[in-house]
Amino acid sequence: MRSNAPGRIQGVVFDSLRMVVAKGATVLLVGHTHLDTTDKFGRYAFKDVVPGKQIIAFSWPNLASLGIGTLGKEVVVEAGATVKANLASPSFRTVWSHHCGNAPKLSSDSGISYGTLRDAATMAPVSGGGVNFSWYDFDTTLTAASLVRDVVKESIADKSGAYVACGIPAEVRITTSGRSATSASGQFDFELNVLRPHRMDLLVSTDMVIPDRMHFTSKADSLAAQRPRGTASVRGLVLDYRQKPMANATVWIASADTVVRTGRNGQFVLAGLPSGTHELGGRRVGYAPYHALVHLQPDSLHDVRVQMPDVAMLTPVNVRADLGKSTLRSAYDQRRRLGYGYFFEPRNIPGKGDLGTILDLAPNVTIRRQPNGMHAEIPGAVTQFCAMAVFLDGHPSTWEIIHMRTPNMYRAIEVYPDWRKVPQQWIDTHPQRDPCGSAVFWTYNVKW
């Protein structure tokens, strides 16, 4: 074999952050014209490589916003031989050490959210803009207030619009929005998966900001102006798990205060929307909620296909109560851990006052008192206010029945003051009801 016969380099590019192969990564041979793009299996190959020491490198857009540029590796190519050279991005621990030196200590539930912040109209980077994150966490120091506390974190974008937020908890519902001095995105929720790094690119728009110079002559004008409007539209089709059009499904963009229902053909149109990143939501009785982000630009029509998730039915099992917590208590603890709402138990229920005093501790709840009792309302998806659905020991009930007991006769109370975050089991099943929040009361009569 000739000593100068060309060799070959081949391998796989692996993303150690997400533990998947890197599809679409650019791989190059430094100092030569060799260039390749990885296939769906993360594979690349170079032919006709000059024997000797060579440097191969790769770059990937998914890593660029984390400050990870081109990564290289030296290999020795022998004449006529094939060299296997696998490439990999840094591990999660390495990225954490580089970007999160001042963040809380790395733990099993610590995550990173990263991405770019851009202007929806020009797609230019928004330098100095911020991405806000908030979630609920347990506060064991409180004895006469809510069991959870609000945690808020902000990440500032650099001159390229890139941001990195460290210490985001995994498997907890996170509320997020982007903003600058003159623009903002919609507010939406997401959840880090067990792999913990999460890329999220955001568009911000002036449509979401009310100018300071505006003056209102009436309360009605003020309320109308607070509803963000723009020139973007979303057109879509809602399908069930059998891929058939779904009629009478509710579809909304909460940050634009816009809700519609699908027709017989499962189609819908949301018009006059503000540009920017928003959460598109969908619901229908018998199906799990649908959530996805849409990135809207001015004067654009965004087509979406909504596949409603089917509610998984578990195989019936026999559970013995003396083996530990009941299934009711286990489900309650799971909802409380996820932080979807506000939870009250005897240890943090105020000693004085009625049920209205307790419900009033949750944000966005308005108590309507009447001679024969009271009920709780929150801002609705369609109307200005809607009455919260109420449940007693897991079953639909009425406020009149709830008021037959005093606060100390309830072992636990769940309050969900945001209609977008109500768990599926507490959604009012009336198909024409304005999507609203729920309040759930548990007595000492149930097996806990």
N, C-alpha and C positions, 0 to 999 in steps of 0.2 A: 504494500500500500504506500502511495506517495506520502512523504512527510508533510506536504503542504495541502493534502486533500481536504476540502471543506468539511466541516462538521455540522451538527444540528443541535439546537437547544429546544426543549419542549417542557411543559409543566402546567401547573394549575395555580391560579391566583385565588387566594382564600381571604375572606373578610373575617378576621378574628373578633371583631366587635359584635357582629350579628350571628357568627358561627354559620355562615353560608358561603358558597363560592361567589366570586366577584364577576358577575356577568357584565360585559360591556366595558371592562377596564382596558386602558391603553397600555400596552407593553412595548418597550423600545430597547434597542441595543445601542448603548451610549457610544457616540462617535461614528456610527454607521447609519445607513438609510433604512435598516430593518425596522419595521413597525407592524404590530399586529393588535387585534382587538379580541378579547376573550369571548368565547361562545357561551351558550346557556349553561354549559357545565364548567365554566371558568377556565377553559383550556386555551393555550396559546402555543405557537411553534415558530421557530426561525430556521430556515434552510440556508445552506451555503454560507456558513459562518467560518471566518478565518480562524485557524487554530491558534491557541494561546489564551492568555487571560482576557476575559471580556466582562463587561458590567452590563447587567440587564436591570431595567427599572420599570416601574408601573405607576400610574396615577389613576384615580377614580373620583368622579364628581361627588360621590357619597362621602368621601373622606375629606374633600377640599374645605368644606365649611367647618370642619373641626381643626383646621390649621395643619392638616397632614397633607403635604405636597407629594412630590415624586419620591418613591422609596426604591432603593437600589440593592443589588446583591452581586458579588463577584463570583465568577465561575471560571473553570479552566476547561477549554475545549481541546480535545485531542483530535488529531487528523482522522477524518472519516468516521468519527464516533458520534454517538448521540448522548447528550448530557441532559439529565432530568433535573430541573431546577424549579421547585415550587416556591411561590412568593406569597407573603402574607402581610396583612396590615398589623399594627400594634394591637396588643390585647387590651381589654377594657381597663385592667389595672394600670397599664402603661399610660393610656390616654387620661385616666383619672389623675394620675400623679402629675402629668404635664399641665393639665388645664385646671385642676381643682385643688391646688396646694393649700388654699385658705378655706376650703369647704369642710364640712363635717367629715369625720373619719369614714372611710369607705366601709360600708357594711353590706349585708346581703340584699337589702332593699334600696340601696342608693343607685339612682339612675342619672343619666345625662340626656337632656333635650338640646338639640342643636339645629341650626338651619340658617336661612338667610331672610332678611327683612327688606322688602322692595316696595316701591310705589306702584299702585295698581295701574295708573294711567301711563307712566313712562317706563316701568319695569327697572328704573334706576335704583341702586342700593340706597337704603335709608341709613346714613351714618348717624350715630348718636341716638337712634330710636331705641325703644325698649320693648321687651317681651315680658309680660307679667304672668306669673303662675301663682295660683292659690289652691289650697286644699284644707280639709279638716284633719285634725290630729287630736289624739286624746290628751286631756289636761287633768292629771290626777291631783293637782293642787286645789281644784275647785270643789267646793262642798255645797254651794247654794246657787249654782248656775248650770249652764249647759255642760254636758260631758265632753264636748269637743270644743276646740278652739280653731280659729282661722290662722293658717300659716300663709304668708305672702312672700314671694321671691321675685326679683326682677333681674333680667340680664340685658346689658346694653350692647347694641350692635357696633362693630368697628367700622372703619371707613369703607370696607367692602360689603357692608350689610350683614356680615356673619355674626352670629351670637352663639354662646354656649352657656347653658344653665346646669350647674352641678347640684347634687343632693336632692333631685326630684324622686319622691318615693315610688316604688314599683307597685303595681296592682292596687292603686288608689286612684279615685276619680280626681283629675286635675282640671281646674278651670283656667283658661288661657286667653290672652288677647295681645295683639301688637299695637304699638302706638308711636307717634312722633309728636312734635310740637303742634302740628297742624293736621294730622291724619290719624286714623285708627282702623283696626280690623274689627270684625265682629267678635263676640265672646263665645267660646265653645269649650267643650270638655274632651279630654282624651285620657288614655290610661297606658302607662308604660307596660310592656310585656316583660316576661321573665328575663329576656336578654338585655334589657335596660337601656341601651343606647337608642335614641328615637329621633329621627330627622323630621323636622316640621318647618317647611318654608311658608312664609306669611306675606300677604299683600295688604298694605294699608291704603286708605283712601280718605280724601277730604269730605266725601259724602257722609262719613260717620261723625263729623264734628260740626257742632252748631257755632257759627261765628259769634264772637263776643259783641260785635256791633249790632246784632239783631235785637230789636225791642218788640215786645208783644203787648197788644192792647187788651187781650182777654186770656183767661185760663185755657179756653178751647184752642186759641191760636198757639199757645205755649205747648200744649199736649200734642197738637198736630206736628209742630216743628221738631219735637223730640222723636218722631218716627222717621228714621233715616230713609231717604229716597235717592234714587239715581236712575241711570239709563241702562242698567244691565238686566238681563232676563235669564230665567232657568226654565227649560222645557224638558219634561221627562215622562217616563213610563214606569208604572209600579207593577211588579210581577210577584206572584206567590211562589212557593217553593216548587210548584209544578211548571213554572214558566208561563203561567196564564195571567192575563191582565186582571188587576185587582181593583174593583170599584169601591167607592166610599172609604178609601184610605185617607188619613189626614197627613198632609205634607206641609212643612213649615220651614221658614228661616227666622229663628227667634230674634236675632239681632236686628232684623228689619221689621219685626212685629207683623209678619205676613204669614197667613195660613190659608190653605185651600184644600179642597177635597177632590179626589179623582172621580172622573166620570165612569160610565159603563165600560169604556175602552181602556180604563186604567191610566189615562193620560192626564197631565196637569201642566199648567203654565203659571209661573211666578214672575210678574213683570214689575217694572219700576223699582228695581232693587239697587241698593248702594253697591258700588264696586268694592273690592277687597276680599279677604278670606272670611268665609262664614260657615257655620254648621248647618247642613241640611238634615232635617229630621223627618221621620215617617213612622206612623203607627196605625195599627188596626187591631181590633179585638181578635184574640186568638193567635197573634203573632208577636214575636219579640220586637222591641223598638229597633229602628234603623237609624244610623248616624254616619255621616260622611262629610268631609270638608269640600267646599267648592271655592275656587279661586276666580273671582269675577273681575273683568275689566270694563271700563265705560263703553257703552254702545255695543256690547257683546251679547251673544246668545249662547248659553252653555247647556248642552244636551247631557242628560244623565239617565241612567238605567238603574232603577231602584229594585233590588232583589230583597224582599222582606224575609228576614230570618225566621225559620220555623221554630216554634217552641218545642224543645226536646222533652219528651215524656219519659219519665223514669219508670223502670220496672217496679211494681209494688213489692215492698219488703216488709217483713214483720220486725218491729223494733220493740225491745223490752225497755221500759222506762227505768228500771233499776240499774241499767248498764251505764248510766251517765245522763247528760243533758237530753231533754226531749228534742224532737225535731223542730218544734216551734221555737224553743230557746236557741238552738243552733242556727236556725235561719235568721233570728233576730240579731244574734251576735255577728253574723256575717254582714248583714245590712249596716250595722253600726260600725263595723270595721272599715267598710268601704266609704263611709262618710257621705252617703247620699242625702241625709236629712239631719234632723236634730232629735236627740233622744233624752227622755226624762224618766228617772226612776226615783223611788222614795228618798234616796240620799241627796238628790239635787233638785227636788221639787220644793219650791218656796213653802214655808210653814203657814203663811197667811195668804188669803186670796182664793178665788175660785179657779175653774178651769181656764177661763179667759186670761187670767194673770199668767198662767203657765204658757199657753199658746202664744201670748204676746212676746215671750222671750225669743221666739224664732223670727228672723227677719222677713219682711214683706208680708206679714200676716196682719190683717185688719179685723178686729173683733167687732161684730155687730150685735149689740145688746138690745133685747126686746123684753117686754113684760113677762113672757112665758119662757124665757131662756136666751140663748145666744147662739151664733154660729160664726165660723171663721171664713174669711175671704182672702184671696190673693189676686194680683193682677193676672187677668186671663190671657189666653192666646188670641181670642177673637173679641171679647168684650173687655171693658175697662177693669171690671172685677168679676170673679166667679166664686161661688160657694165651694169650699173644699169638700171632697167626698170624705165620708167618715166610716170607720170600720170598728167593730167591737169583737174582740177575741177571734179575729180573722174573717169575720163575716160582715157584709154591708149593713149599716145601721143608720140611725138618724141622730141629730143633735139632741132631740127631746129625750131619747133613751139614754144618751151619754150623760145628760145632766141629772139623771135619777141617782147618780152616785157622786160622792164628794171626791176631791183629788186623792185623798189618802186611801181610797178604795181601789185604786188602780196600781198595779205592780210596775207598769211601764207604759210610756206614751211615745209614739213616733210621729214626728211632724215633718212633712215634705212640702216646703213652701215654694218650690220651683217645679212647675208642671213638666219640665223636660227631664227631671231627675227622679220622678216617681217610679219605684220598682214595679215590674210588670204585674205582680200579684195585687197591687193596690191601685190599679187603674180602674176608674169607673167604667163599667161595661156598657153604659148607654151609648149607642153609636152616634147620636147627634149632640152629645154633650160638649160644651166648650172645654178643651183640655185644661185641667185644673190640678191643683195639689191635693194631697190626702192627709188625713190625720187618723192614726191607728191607736186604739186603746186596748190594753190587756188587763183583765181582772185576775183575781186570785182563784177564779173558778176553773181556769184551764190548767192542764198538767204542764208544769214549767220545769 
